């Protein structure tokens, strides 16, 4: 399988997070600021290597805590 952000996720958000194409693990690329944004909604797509390829989608909601 290959995991990617859906085209619905703005490029600005995709710059804040990275997704491992093989495992689907999502990580931040830097620090998140609660004062700027309290939560993020990420649409993720998983696509297999079949012919034709099949895909599935899910929504991941990330909440930023004020520490």
C-alpha positions, 0 to 999 in steps of 0.5 A: 500500500501507499499512503498519501494526503488526499488532494483535499488537504491544502499544500500549506497543511501538507507542509506542516505534516509528513506521512510515511508512504509505506506505514501511514505514520503521520509526523509533524515537520516542526512545532505546532502553535495552539494559538494559531490552530487548535486542530487539523483535519487530514484526509488520508488515502491508501492505494494498493498496487493492484491493476487497477489500483484500489483505494480507501480514504479516512479522516484523521483529526489532530488536536493541538494541546495548549501546554 
